[in-house]
Amino acid sequence: GDGFSYHPEKLSMERTDDEAFGPTDRIGQLTMRNLDIQDTRAKLDLYRQQGQLDGGQFDLT
């Protein structure tokens, strides 16, 4: 879909004749990354619930 990070036509690695990794490898890596992001969010939420993090807004500029 439009919101996906993986677009084969945008990756130069997909346009080589002897690519080291295929689309399945990349999808697997993105899946692992998404799980890592979910784990991080869950851990941050736990820290917030325990009072270790302020629930306020942060300015990241």
Secondary structure by P-SEA (a helix, b strand, c coil): ccccccccccccccccccccccaaaaaaaaaaaaaaaaaaaaaaaaaaaaccccccccccc
